[in-house]
């Protein structure tokens, strides 16, 4: 039943059987069967179905969703106690980080995490801030590190440190920017608008290392973290309101349900909080 509850929560969050199936790597009929089995066990209808696409939760589903976090947390506590009598469950941590953070902070953070949690299997995924948020919501990540101030239901966001943005490069009329969904993309367009700059050409690139390489070759200008400015390149400050934050994110349900994961999350917060 608890596996059915986890499936139910994902259907409730996505409002879609097909999206849930894709995220769980099973077929849509499997999701439909699990929801029907759960409805039969509870004696209620959980979703109003409209064709093969979106579904709407019933009042019963809203009640079950509100209570299911605690139900699953209680079950998780019980299973941890049982595991403690046999063999400690291995810890798997999937961490998603935006490119700026991955390149500047993770080289120091990963060894610290490994030293503190040597039993943990770590997987690091590098993507933009919006992608980190989306994968957290889909339970494909457990912890996220980004520089974009996103807000979403069920996602805890903690500001952990400051980061100054600067302008680098030669004024060729070309501006190099990260792709949509990146925190740096948002700040770049804010700067261009405030400064009254209309680029002759704007090139979107989804790799910060390539942007830095092109700037070093005189291709154009860009906005980047001061932490990423290559040696020998002059950086021009953008002003106090471009002193942004780095954020630590987690899916609250995942962290509540796993005490070991919660310990990793709290350790990361302690490592990163500098002010």
C-alpha positions in Angstrom: 0.0 0.0 0.0 2.9 2.4 0.8 4.2 2.0 -2.8 0.7 2.9 -4.0 0.8 6.0 -1.8 4.0 7.1 -3.3 2.5 6.7 -6.8 -0.6 8.6 -5.7 1.5 11.5 -4.4 3.2 11.8 -7.8 0.0 11.7 -9.7 -1.5 14.3 -7.4 1.6 16.6 -8.0 1.8 16.2 -11.7 -2.0 15.9 -12.4 -1.1 13.3 -15.0 -0.9 9.5 -15.2 1.4 9.7 -18.2 3.9 12.0 -16.6 3.9 9.9 -13.5 4.6 6.8 -15.5 7.5 8.5 -17.3 9.1 9.7 -14.1 8.8 6.2 -12.5 9.9 4.4 -15.7 6.8 2.2 -15.9 3.8 2.1 -18.2 0.7 4.2 -17.9 -1.5 1.2 -17.3 0.6 0.3 -14.4 0.0 3.7 -12.8 -3.8 3.4 -13.5 -3.8 -0.1 -11.9 -2.0 1.1 -8.8 -4.4 4.0 -8.3 -7.4 1.8 -8.9 -6.1 -0.7 -6.3 -5.6 2.2 -3.8 -9.1 3.5 -4.5 -10.5 0.0 -3.9 -8.6 -0.4 -0.6 -9.8 3.0 0.6 -13.3 2.8 -0.8 -13.1 6.3 -2.3 -12.5 7.9 -5.7 -9.2 9.8 -5.8 -9.2 11.4 -9.2 -11.6 12.6 -11.8 -10.3 11.3 -15.1 -10.6 13.3 -18.4 -9.4 11.2 -21.3 -5.7 10.1 -21.2 -4.3 13.4 -20.1 -4.9 15.6 -17.0 -6.7 14.3 -13.9 -8.2 16.3 -11.1 -8.0 15.3 -7.5 -11.2 14.7 -5.5 -11.8 16.0 -2.0 -10.8 12.5 -0.8 -7.5 12.9 -2.7 -6.8 16.3 -1.1 -7.3 14.8 2.4 -5.1 11.8 1.6 -2.3 13.9 0.2 -2.3 16.2 3.2 -2.0 13.1 5.6 0.2 10.9 3.4 3.5 12.7 4.3 3.1 11.8 7.9 1.8 8.3 7.1 4.9 7.6 4.9 7.2 9.2 7.5 5.9 6.9 10.2 6.3 3.9 7.8 9.9 5.0 7.0 10.7 5.3 10.7 9.4 1.8 11.2 11.4 0.3 8.3 14.6 2.1 9.6 14.2 0.4 13.0 13.8 -3.0 11.3 16.8 -2.4 9.1 18.9 -1.5 12.1 18.3 -5.0 13.4 19.8 -6.6 10.3 21.9 -4.3 8.0 22.1 -0.6 7.6 20.4 0.7 4.5 22.8 2.2 2.0 22.5 5.9 1.4 22.0 7.3 -2.1 22.2 11.0 -2.6 21.4 12.6 -6.0 22.5 16.2 -5.9 21.7 18.7 -8.7 23.7 21.9 -9.1 23.6 24.8 -11.4 26.8 25.3 -13.5 28.2 28.2 -11.5 27.9 26.4 -8.2 29.1 23.1 -9.7 32.3 24.7 -11.0 33.1 26.9 -7.9 31.7 25.2 -4.8 31.4 21.4 -5.5 35.2 20.8 -5.8 35.4 21.7 -2.1 32.0 20.4 -1.0 32.1 16.9 -2.5 35.3 15.8 -0.5 33.7 17.2 2.7 30.6 15.2 2.1 32.5 12.1 1.3 34.5 12.5 4.5 31.4 13.0 6.6 29.2 10.3 4.9 31.7 7.7 3.5 28.9 5.2 3.2 26.9 7.4 0.8 26.7 6.8 -2.9 26.8 10.3 -4.4 25.6 11.2 -7.9 26.1 14.8 -9.1 24.0 16.2 -11.9 24.9 19.6 -13.5 22.1 21.6 -15.0 20.5 25.1 -14.9 18.4 26.3 -12.0 15.0 25.7 -13.5 15.9 22.1 -14.4 17.1 21.5 -10.8 13.7 22.7 -9.5 11.8 20.5 -12.0 13.8 17.4 -11.1 13.4 18.1 -7.4 9.6 18.3 -7.9 9.7 15.0 -9.8 11.7 13.3 -7.1 14.6 12.7 -9.5 16.9 14.8 -7.3 17.0 14.9 -3.5 19.0 18.1 -3.0 19.6 21.1 -5.2 22.0 24.0 -5.3 21.1 27.0 -7.5 21.5 30.7 -7.9 17.9 31.6 -9.0 15.3 32.6 -6.3 12.7 30.1 -7.3 9.6 29.3 -5.3 7.5 26.1 -5.5 5.1 24.2 -3.3 6.7 21.5 -1.3 10.3 22.8 -2.0 12.3 24.2 0.9 14.7 27.0 -0.1 17.5 28.3 2.2 19.8 31.1 1.2 23.3 30.0 2.0 25.8 32.5 0.7 26.3 35.6 -1.5 27.7 35.8 -5.0 28.7 39.0 -6.9 27.9 39.2 -10.6 30.3 41.1 -12.9 30.6 42.0 -16.6 33.6 40.8 -18.6 34.7 40.8 -22.2 35.2 43.2 -25.1 32.6 45.5 -26.5 32.1 44.0 -29.9 28.3 44.4 -29.9 27.9 40.7 -29.2 26.6 39.5 -25.8 26.9 35.9 -24.7 24.4 34.6 -22.3 23.3 31.4 -20.6 20.1 29.6 -21.8 16.6 30.3 -20.5 16.0 28.7 -17.1 19.5 29.6 -15.9 19.7 32.1 -13.0 22.5 34.0 -14.9 20.2 34.4 -17.9 17.7 36.2 -15.8 20.3 38.6 -14.3 21.9 39.2 -17.7 18.7 40.5 -19.2 18.0 42.5 -16.1 21.4 44.2 -16.5 21.0 44.9 -20.2 17.6 46.4 -19.6 18.8 48.6 -16.7 21.9 49.7 -18.6 19.9 50.5 -21.8 22.0 48.1 -23.8 20.6 46.6 -27.0 23.1 44.0 -28.3 23.7 43.8 -32.0 23.6 40.0 -31.4 22.7 37.9 -28.4 24.0 34.3 -28.4 22.5 31.8 -25.9 24.9 29.1 -24.8 24.1 26.3 -22.3 27.7 25.8 -21.1 29.4 28.4 -19.0 32.9 27.1 -19.8 32.3 27.7 -23.5 31.1 31.3 -22.8 34.3 32.0 -20.8 36.4 30.5 -23.6 34.7 32.7 -26.2 35.2 35.8 -24.0 38.9 35.1 -23.7 39.1 35.0 -27.5 37.5 38.4 -27.7 34.1 37.2 -29.0 32.0 39.6 -26.9 30.8 40.3 -23.4 28.9 38.4 -20.7 27.7 38.5 -17.1 29.2 35.9 -14.8 29.9 35.2 -11.2 33.0 36.9 -9.9 34.1 33.5 -8.8 34.4 32.4 -12.5 36.4 35.3 -13.9 39.5 33.8 -15.7 42.9 35.0 -14.6 44.0 38.1 -16.5 40.4 39.1 -17.5 39.2 42.5 -16.2 35.9 42.3 -14.3 33.5 45.3 -14.1 31.1 45.3 -11.0 27.4 45.7 -11.8 26.3 47.2 -8.5 25.1 46.1 -5.1 21.7 44.8 -6.4 23.6 42.2 -8.5 25.0 40.7 -5.4 22.8 37.6 -5.6 22.3 34.6 -3.3 23.1 30.9 -3.7 20.2 28.6 -2.5 20.1 25.1 -1.1 16.9 23.3 -2.1 15.2 20.1 -1.0 11.9 18.3 -1.7 10.4 18.5 1.9 8.6 15.2 1.5 11.9 13.4 0.6 13.9 14.9 3.4 11.1 14.2 6.0 10.9 10.6 4.9 14.6 9.8 5.2 16.6 10.6 8.3 20.0 9.9 6.6 19.1 12.2 3.7 18.1 14.9 6.2 21.5 14.6 7.9 23.2 15.2 4.5 21.0 18.2 3.8 21.7 19.7 7.2 25.4 19.1 6.8 25.4 20.8 3.4 23.6 23.8 4.9 26.2 24.0 7.7 29.1 23.8 5.2 27.6 26.5 2.9 26.2 29.1 5.4 28.8 31.7 5.7 26.8 34.8 6.6 
